[in-house]
Amino acid sequence: MGTIATSETLATDLGAGSPVADAPRPRGQWARAWDRFRSNRLAFVSLIFCGLLVLLALAAPWVATHHYAETDYNARLTPIGTPGHLLGTDLLGRDVASRLIYGLRTALFVAFGAELTALVLALLIGLVAGYRGGRIEQVLMGFTDVMYAFPSYLFAVVLVTVLGRSLFALILAIGIASWVTQARLVRAQVLALKQRDYVEAARAMGARGPTIAVKYILPNAIGPILVTTSFAIPAAIAAEAGLALLGLGVQPPTPSWGAMITDGMKYLLAAPHMMVFPAVLFALTLLAFTWVGDGLRDAFDASGEQR
């Protein structure tokens, strides 16, 4: 029985100098997506900026010149450029620059923790509902629709009020309040992929449902999920700041950008640096993560790729 010749066998038979052997191998989906993302200068620079923010948050104890709770009542409301306090101090004499860095750590810790919580819930519900179908899908998606109809921000406020003001409560509240959209996306991706030939082949080879869902379906749905996640991170940062504005953020003296902006508004004329710096850094962070999300969306949208 004859053997069908492939490009690899032809390259072996013809030698390394043959046109077949020298032909470039086709680039994978991730490589093409990375090329498209890297060509988007705004998204690429934003990714670098976000990476620097993460590194700054991790290195906060070594980068910050003061502890966030350290007070100096003899240096209250000092202006920008004061020796030892580059960005000035607040009403209690605490270093604004150090509190900005620790506030960044709070914002990113809550945002990534909440998004991880939401992603786990979305994957569990979306994968099960999309793959199993039937009565299970009806129950899970009915519950999802009920949660979708409930205002997510109000739900987060209720959860924080019940659980108390802590990092864990904020992560849990924002995560539970924001998984619905991702769950519906995961289900839609599973429904589109579970009838593909490679899934049918895995099923014919005896692979079980959980194996098929995790090993064959999920990796091919990761692109849209990653895009949605990148947009959910700035939304979580904004939610944490919004809860702090309502007095439901982390317990003082742990810094939060929302609380810093609220306190700074009271002294806007006397000490504008108390509000300006956290507001500007907050806006830049949201824009950077949003631009990364835009770049990822365009990178995984192959419809505009030149063929």
C-alpha positions as CSV (number, residue, x, y, z in Angstrom):
1,M,0.0,0.0,0.0
2,G,1.5,3.3,-1.0
3,T,2.6,6.1,1.4
4,I,1.3,9.6,0.9
5,A,4.3,12.0,0.7
6,T,4.3,14.9,3.0
7,S,6.5,18.0,3.0
8,E,8.7,16.5,5.7
9,T,9.2,13.2,3.9
10,L,9.9,15.1,0.7
11,A,12.4,17.3,2.4
12,T,14.2,14.3,3.8
13,D,14.3,12.5,0.4
14,L,15.3,15.5,-1.7
15,G,17.9,16.8,0.8
16,A,18.4,20.1,2.6
17,G,19.1,22.1,-0.5
18,S,15.8,21.3,-2.2
19,P,13.1,24.0,-2.6
20,V,10.8,21.9,-0.4
21,A,13.3,21.6,2.4
22,D,14.1,25.3,2.2
23,A,10.4,26.3,2.2
24,P,9.4,28.2,5.4
25,R,7.1,26.4,7.8
26,P,3.7,28.0,8.3
27,R,3.6,30.2,11.4
28,G,1.2,29.2,14.2
29,Q,-1.8,31.2,15.4
30,W,0.0,32.5,18.5
31,A,3.0,33.7,16.5
32,R,0.8,35.5,14.0
33,A,-1.2,37.1,16.8
34,W,2.0,38.2,18.5
35,D,3.2,39.8,15.2
36,R,-0.1,41.7,14.8
37,F,0.0,42.8,18.5
38,R,3.6,43.9,18.2
39,S,2.9,46.0,15.1
40,N,0.4,48.0,17.2
41,R,2.8,50.5,18.8
42,L,0.2,51.9,21.2
43,A,-0.7,48.5,22.5
44,F,2.9,47.3,22.7
45,V,4.0,50.4,24.6
46,S,1.0,50.0,26.9
47,L,2.0,46.4,27.6
48,I,5.5,47.5,28.6
49,F,4.0,50.2,30.8
50,C,1.7,47.6,32.5
51,G,4.6,45.3,33.0
52,L,6.6,48.1,34.7
53,L,3.6,48.8,36.9
54,V,3.4,45.2,38.0
55,L,7.2,45.2,38.7
56,L,6.8,48.4,40.7
57,A,4.0,47.0,42.7
58,L,6.0,43.8,43.5
59,A,9.0,45.9,44.5
60,A,7.0,48.4,46.6
61,P,8.8,47.6,49.9
62,W,12.2,48.3,48.3
63,V,11.2,51.2,46.0
64,A,9.1,53.3,48.3
65,T,11.2,55.6,50.5
66,H,8.7,55.5,53.4
67,H,6.2,53.0,54.8
68,Y,2.7,53.9,53.7
69,A,1.6,54.3,57.3
70,E,4.6,56.4,58.5
71,T,3.5,59.8,59.7
72,D,5.3,63.0,60.3
73,Y,3.1,65.6,61.9
74,N,5.8,68.2,61.4
75,A,5.7,67.8,57.6
76,R,1.9,67.9,56.9
77,L,0.7,69.0,53.5
78,T,4.3,69.8,52.3
79,P,4.4,70.7,48.6
80,I,6.0,68.9,45.7
81,G,9.8,68.8,45.8
82,T,10.2,68.8,49.5
83,P,13.4,67.1,50.5
84,G,12.6,63.5,51.4
85,H,9.1,63.8,50.0
86,L,9.4,64.2,46.2
87,L,5.6,64.3,45.7
88,G,4.7,66.0,48.9
89,T,2.8,64.7,51.9
90,D,-0.8,64.4,53.0
91,L,-2.7,65.7,56.0
92,L,-1.0,63.3,58.4
93,G,2.5,63.9,56.9
94,R,2.5,60.6,55.0
95,D,4.7,60.4,51.9
96,V,2.4,60.7,48.8
97,A,4.8,58.9,46.5
98,S,5.1,55.9,48.8
99,R,1.4,55.7,49.3
100,L,0.9,55.9,45.5
101,I,3.2,52.9,45.0
102,Y,1.5,50.9,47.8
103,G,-1.9,52.0,46.4
104,L,-0.8,50.5,43.0
105,R,0.0,47.3,44.8
106,T,-3.5,47.3,46.3
107,A,-5.2,48.0,43.0
108,L,-3.4,45.3,41.1
109,F,-3.7,42.7,43.8
110,V,-7.4,43.2,44.0
111,A,-7.8,43.4,40.2
112,F,-5.8,40.3,39.4
113,G,-7.3,38.4,42.3
114,A,-10.8,39.3,41.3
115,E,-10.3,38.5,37.7
116,L,-8.8,35.1,38.6
117,T,-11.9,34.4,40.7
118,A,-14.2,35.5,37.9
119,L,-12.2,33.5,35.3
120,V,-12.4,30.3,37.3
121,L,-16.2,30.6,37.8
122,A,-16.6,31.5,34.1
123,L,-14.6,28.6,32.9
124,L,-16.4,26.1,35.1
125,I,-19.9,27.3,34.2
126,G,-19.2,28.0,30.6
127,L,-17.4,24.8,29.8
128,V,-19.9,22.6,31.6
129,A,-22.9,24.4,30.1
130,G,-21.6,24.5,26.6
131,Y,-20.3,20.9,26.4
132,R,-23.0,19.0,28.4
133,G,-26.0,20.9,27.0
134,G,-29.5,19.8,27.9
135,R,-31.0,20.3,31.3
136,I,-27.6,21.2,32.9
137,E,-27.1,24.0,30.3
138,Q,-30.6,25.3,30.9
139,V,-30.0,25.5,34.7
140,L,-26.5,27.0,34.5
141,M,-27.4,29.6,31.9
142,G,-30.7,30.4,33.6
143,F,-28.6,31.2,36.8
144,T,-26.2,33.2,34.6
145,D,-29.1,35.2,33.1
146,V,-30.4,36.0,36.6
147,M,-26.9,37.2,37.7
148,Y,-26.6,39.2,34.4
149,A,-29.9,41.0,35.2
150,F,-28.6,42.1,38.6
151,P,-26.4,45.2,38.6
152,S,-22.9,43.9,39.2
153,Y,-21.6,47.0,41.0
154,L,-24.6,47.0,43.4
155,F,-24.0,43.3,44.0
156,A,-20.3,44.0,44.8
157,V,-21.4,46.8,47.3
158,V,-23.8,44.3,49.0
159,L,-21.1,41.6,49.3
160,V,-18.5,44.0,50.7
161,T,-21.0,45.3,53.2
162,V,-21.8,41.7,54.3
163,L,-18.2,40.4,54.3
164,G,-16.5,43.5,55.7
165,R,-13.8,45.8,54.4
166,S,-10.7,43.7,53.6
167,L,-8.6,42.7,50.5
168,F,-10.2,39.2,50.5
169,A,-13.7,40.7,50.6
170,L,-13.0,43.1,47.8
171,I,-11.5,40.3,45.6
172,L,-14.4,38.0,46.3
173,A,-17.0,40.7,45.8
174,I,-15.7,42.0,42.5
175,G,-14.9,38.5,41.2
176,I,-18.3,37.1,41.9
177,A,-19.9,40.2,40.4
178,S,-18.0,40.1,37.1
179,W,-17.9,36.5,35.9
180,V,-21.2,36.5,34.0
181,T,-20.0,38.0,30.7
182,Q,-17.0,35.7,30.5
183,A,-19.1,32.6,31.2
184,R,-21.4,33.4,28.3
185,L,-18.4,33.9,26.1
186,V,-16.9,30.6,27.2
187,R,-20.2,28.8,26.5
188,A,-20.4,30.4,23.0
189,Q,-16.9,29.3,22.2
190,V,-17.5,25.8,23.4
191,L,-20.7,25.5,21.3
192,A,-18.8,26.7,18.2
193,L,-15.8,24.3,18.8
194,K,-17.3,21.1,20.1
195,Q,-18.4,19.9,16.7
196,R,-15.0,20.3,15.1
197,D,-13.3,17.4,13.5
198,Y,-10.5,17.1,16.0
199,V,-13.1,17.0,18.9
200,E,-15.0,14.3,17.1
201,A,-11.7,12.4,16.6
202,A,-10.8,12.7,20.3
203,R,-14.3,11.5,21.2
204,A,-14.0,8.5,18.8
205,M,-10.6,7.6,20.4
206,G,-12.4,7.3,23.7
207,A,-11.5,10.6,25.4
208,R,-13.8,11.5,28.2
209,G,-15.8,14.8,28.3
210,P,-13.6,16.6,30.8
211,T,-10.5,15.7,28.9
212,I,-12.0,16.9,25.6
213,A,-13.2,20.1,27.1
214,V,-9.9,21.0,28.8
215,K,-7.4,19.5,26.4
216,Y,-9.0,20.1,23.0
217,I,-11.7,22.8,23.3
218,L,-10.3,25.3,25.9
219,P,-6.9,25.8,24.2
220,N,-8.6,26.8,21.0
221,A,-11.0,29.2,22.8
222,I,-8.2,30.9,24.8
223,G,-7.9,33.9,22.4
224,P,-11.3,35.5,22.9
225,I,-11.1,34.6,26.6
226,L,-7.8,36.4,26.9
227,V,-9.2,39.5,25.2
228,T,-12.1,39.6,27.6
229,T,-9.9,39.2,30.6
230,S,-7.6,42.0,29.5
231,F,-10.6,44.4,29.5
232,A,-11.9,43.0,32.8
233,I,-8.7,43.9,34.7
234,P,-9.1,47.7,34.3
235,A,-12.8,47.3,35.1
236,A,-11.8,45.6,38.4
237,I,-9.3,48.4,39.2
238,A,-12.1,51.0,38.6
239,A,-14.5,48.9,40.8
240,E,-12.0,48.8,43.6
241,A,-11.5,52.6,43.4
242,G,-15.2,53.1,43.2
243,L,-15.8,51.1,46.3
244,A,-13.1,53.1,48.1
245,L,-14.9,56.3,47.1
246,L,-18.0,55.0,48.8
247,G,-16.0,54.2,51.9
248,L,-16.1,50.4,51.2
249,G,-12.5,50.0,50.3
250,V,-9.6,48.5,52.3
251,Q,-9.2,49.5,55.9
252,P,-7.0,52.5,56.6
253,P,-4.1,53.1,56.7
254,T,-3.7,50.6,53.8
255,P,-3.6,53.0,50.8
256,S,-6.1,52.9,48.0
257,W,-6.2,55.3,45.0
258,G,-9.9,55.8,45.4
259,A,-9.5,56.8,49.1
260,M,-6.5,59.0,48.2
261,I,-8.6,60.8,45.5
262,T,-11.5,61.3,48.0
263,D,-9.2,62.7,50.7
264,G,-7.4,64.9,48.2
265,M,-10.7,66.5,47.0
266,K,-11.1,68.0,50.5
267,Y,-7.8,69.8,50.2
268,L,-7.8,70.5,46.4
269,L,-6.9,74.2,46.8
270,A,-4.5,73.9,49.7
271,A,-2.7,70.8,48.5
272,P,-3.7,69.8,45.0
273,H,-0.9,67.2,44.8
274,M,-2.9,65.0,47.1
275,M,-5.6,64.4,44.4
276,V,-3.8,65.1,41.2
277,F,-1.1,62.4,41.4
278,P,-3.4,59.5,42.3
279,A,-6.0,60.6,39.8
280,V,-3.4,60.9,37.0
281,L,-1.8,57.5,37.8
282,F,-5.2,55.9,38.1
283,A,-6.3,57.2,34.6
284,L,-3.0,56.2,33.0
285,T,-3.3,52.7,34.4
286,L,-6.8,52.2,33.2
287,L,-5.9,53.5,29.7
288,A,-2.8,51.3,29.5
289,F,-4.7,48.1,30.3
290,T,-7.5,49.1,28.0
291,W,-5.1,49.7,25.1
292,V,-3.6,46.3,25.7
293,G,-7.0,44.9,25.5
294,D,-7.6,46.7,22.2
295,G,-4.4,45.4,20.9
296,L,-5.2,41.8,21.9
297,R,-8.6,42.1,20.3
298,D,-7.1,43.2,17.0
299,A,-4.3,40.6,17.2
300,F,-6.7,37.7,17.6
301,D,-9.0,39.0,14.9
302,A,-7.5,37.4,11.8
303,S,-10.1,38.9,9.5
304,G,-8.0,41.9,8.8
305,E,-4.8,39.9,8.2
306,Q,-3.4,40.1,4.7
307,R,-3.5,36.7,3.0
